[in-house]
């Protein structure tokens, strides 16, 4: 499968496919919420946002594309002066194919190369053992916990 899988940064022309992907994974998983405000997002608005993200030093989106369809997504989102939030998701159909690991590696490498990010942070549901395993595999450690979620952090500098 890896011969047919492409990993790359999101660009404005991905807007329509990205919106469809986010809606799909939100429907597939109890761990992902698709904010109601995003349900009304237009393709043009998403193109503008993707252009802003692509040109940022603290934000990025990485895509896994198989036969023209987005099957995985990783997001590095500016949080404060030196940290960004991280998250990764793969469609049900493609889970178990190391796509989340590939995307996580790309996001960590990009964050390490960025002069504006010192750490990546994330929040994950306690019962999402697959995601927790991937995050721990790539050096994220538990910072704090609530009844439902775990907050994790990884230094990149």
Phi, psi and omega in degrees: 000328185298337177294333183260353182267132177244133174247132179197167175287147177288145177234164182307326180293351178276358189308306184297313180295325180292317177300315179298318179298313182297321176295319181297310183291330176295323177288329184280331191237141174281349183270349185243131177248133176257103186308139182301329179294330179286337180297338181254007179293133178272161177298320179297318177297319179293324177299316179297317180295319179295325176295317178298315180297315182301327183265007181270155174260359178233001180231144172197157174231131178246137183242145168251123185238130179233119180050044175085352181254141174285124180241352179204156188208134171231141184233130169248116186238125180311128178248311178206195187308321185229009179229155176225150177274149183233146173201154180217145178211146179228145178298153179308315183302329185252005178293152181085009180248018179068011181296319179299322178294315179300315181294320179297317177301314179299316181294319178294315179300315179297316180296322178296321180286337180288132179281354186253005181235127175256334182209155173248137178237159177202164173232132183225144176293138181306323184271011175263070186297328180296313179295317180301318178300315180297314181298317178295321178303327182258022169089010175282139178235155183289129177258318179198170182219151169241184179297326185253333188229165176237134175260129183234158181216150174219126174285142178242357178239000000 
